[in-house]
Structures are given as C-alpha cells and as structure tokens.
Amino acid sequence: MKLMIHIIILTQLVTIIKSDDKKPPHIIVIVIDDLGWNDVSWNNPDSLAVHLGKYAREGVILDRHYVHTKCSPSRAALLTGRYAWKMGRQRGAIERFQPTGLSTKYELLPQMLKKAGYKTHAVGKWHLGYCNKDFLPTRRGFDTFFGMYQQSTHYRSRMITCSSFKFSKDMIGYDLRRNESVSDDYHRRFAPNMYSKEARKIIREHDKSNPLFLYLPLMSIHSPHVGNAPKRFRHLYSSSANSGFQSSDKLREIVLATVDYALHKVFVDLKMNGLYDNSVILVTTDNGGGPWNSNIPLKGTKETMYEGGIRGASFLSSPLLNMTGYKYSGLMHITDWVPTILGLAGIATPEGLDGVDLWNSLSNNLTSPRNTIIHNIDEDTEKGTWQATITSDKWKLIWGQEYLLKKSQPYQKMKTQLYDIIEDPNEVENLDDKYPELVELLKTEILQSKNESLIPADWPKGTKKGWPSRFGGYISPGWCKSK
C-alpha cells in the first residue's frame, strides 16, 4: 500500500515538473503578399500552391479570417493587435515617398515577446515606414532584419521598378538591407527563394533553448512580376509573357508556385532542426489579390471592402493544436494574433487591444468569442468622402464607397450595402432596403466607435526628400520626423 502511495506521489511530481518545464512555443508568422482567395488549393483545385494546400489541410484552414484591404494597414494590425483605423493607417499602404510610418507610440509584437525571452527576427518586406530610423524594424523589437523597407522591387535586382507615368529616374533606387546596412547578399537570387534561404539559415542557427519569433512577410506575389523565375519553373511559361505595366496571369502563377516551394522548404527545415514539434505557424495573406479573378467566387479585389478584398486566405499549422484537419468557420480578424500569440507565450495581453485570444477556439474547434469586426472607418471632409464597414455575426454593412478613400468617390458617400455573408458570401444581393432598421443599428455602432476611437488618416503627400537620388541611389531613412 505504501509503495502504491509513493508511486502515485512520484507520478504527480513528474507531471508538475513537466508542466512547469513547458517552454513557450516557437512562433512563425508568414505573410504572402496579395494572395487571393482563388490562389490557394483549398479553394481552387487548379492552384499551383500544392505544398501550402497540404499543410493547410493537415492544420486548420481559417475560413473567416479577415484582414485589412491593403498591405500596411494589415501589417500594422498584425503586429499591434489594433485596428488600422485606430492608428491612422486606414487609407492605404504607406506610399514609397510619404513622410510617415507606424507611430512609435504603439508597442509591437516582437517588443512584447522579448519579455518572455524570445529571439526575434524579421525577414522580407517591412512596409511600415522607413523615412525615420525610429520606424525601422531593428528599432521596433526585432533583433535582426533582412529585407526591404518599401513595397516592391524587381524580383532579382532589388531595384525599384517604374510604377506610373509620373515616375522619375531620381526615384530609381536599390532596396535590400541587413539590419540597417545596405546588403548585396544572395546576388540576383529570385526574391521568394532569397527570403526562404535567409529564414532557413535563422532556423538552422537558432539556439533551441530560447523561443523563436520569426516574422516572414514576403514581397511575393505582389506585382510587378519582373525578373526571370527560377529554372525549376521556367518550362511553364514564356519569358516574353510579361509586357508593359501589367504582369500576365500565367507569370503570376509561376511566382506563386515559387513561393509555395520556397515556403515548403521552410517547413522542412523547421522539422529537420527540431523546432516544428513546439511551433505555431501562421500563414496568411495581407489582403485580397489584385486581379479580380484571383479572388473568385468572392466579389472585389484588394483596396475594396468586398469579401475579395478583406477575407484572407489563411491557415494555422501546429502539433500543439488539439484538433487538426478541419476548416474553422468562426469569425476572426488579423488583430487577434497578438493576444493569441501572447497567450501562448505566457504574457499578459496589454489593455486597449482590438484582438481577442482565439487559441482555445482554434485548438478545439469551438465557437469564436468574437462576433463583430469594424473593418474600416475613414472620412475625408475636404473631398466629401466616407467609408465604413462592419461585420456583425452574419451581417455585413458597407457604408459609403466600397474603395479605400485614396480613390475618391464622393457620390457614394450615402450609399449602403447590406449582405448576409453566411448565405451570400459572394455579396450578390444587397438587402439594405429589406432590413432598414438593421442598417441603422449597424450605422449607430460605427458612429459610436468613430466618436470614441477614430484616429484621422495619416496620409501626407509624397516628397522628393525621400528620393533615392539624394541617398546615393538607395532607399534610405533620414528625411522625416518620428511620430
């Protein structure tokens, strides 16, 4: 009898020790730029993203994961846990020579994770401001950074490509940095492969006694798709397929296939180096695809408030999930990742965030604790334009213009569109005339949030002060004030 009691006590002690010895998981956040709903194989069986499809089906496919409708707003929300419209980042992506950046008054996820001993690395496209050094990733909590500061470059030369008829040769510049120094590493390697190789190097060299936070926001599959694809995929397209300012659909698909294979190698290295079993891996888009057909059957594209612009193709992969191999249909937003990741790391969530911790719901396929998302609020009193969008349970109201206010449509200021997103995810039937009281109720909720929390859009005009010709031909900081 005494022997049995000793065995029971010993078993309980071992359990307690194991529980106390539990290490925070490694966190890997991968952002595929401009990935559309129809680009992924779990929504389109003809997609070339076959490896990502396999990992998605083995994990949890996030069927109602909403993002903002443009690059910088989504990145800001992802790293702060706050709606973009509460930080003045709602009007669009930070343009290349706008003297602004994500305000330094907002603490970012890597800064929070360092409190739990995480080693933090960013690899890829920053796009949260670079005009002042205070905006740079190495000043915002990342131990290391390898990548580009602004939105897009040639896929091999790292040079800014001509983006409009107003383009000047003085705007041409080189954009690749290691930490804060110009880098010529991976000479002319195709961009997705370059960033994959750098991420895999970090994984291989990481000291497993410390938790890892790897942020991997790719430039791909953002246009323009200039620069020959890797030899592995060249048989699938003609090098003459790309002409003018618009990339062909086929060439875009080849870039997607390259991304798919490059990220597959990241997954492989996580497993080979013993990190995967204690990892949580998020793969998400930052907004809907640019071409309309990249989001079908959903309506709209990036920069619009339709589902094609804000319903993000995303999945979660982790051996730590209690349930896998299913599609999660609960409502969720990109702001939810900060509290969810902090919960996994054992860090208290700061007050004032818009995100909620969804780990228990995702791990066990439970009802989402979130029932409302205010996707956007923006007003330009000078131009007389208005845009606000809310999802509440199954209802979605688009009030004002459907495009971000960077594209002025003042004649749509009073327009309303109400959709039952569960029954009509493709937003075919506008029900605003049928449910006028519901429209007014949702409007009231928007206006209350506007009065309480809206930060006016931080949208200054671009300036020649940031042109690379003033910095030896390089995209560089040093031409605006910090905020």
Order of alpha helices (4+ residues) and beta strands (2+ residues): alpha-beta-alpha-beta-beta-alpha-alpha-beta-beta-beta-beta-alpha-beta-alpha-alpha-beta-alpha-beta-beta-beta-alpha-alpha-beta-beta-beta-beta-alpha
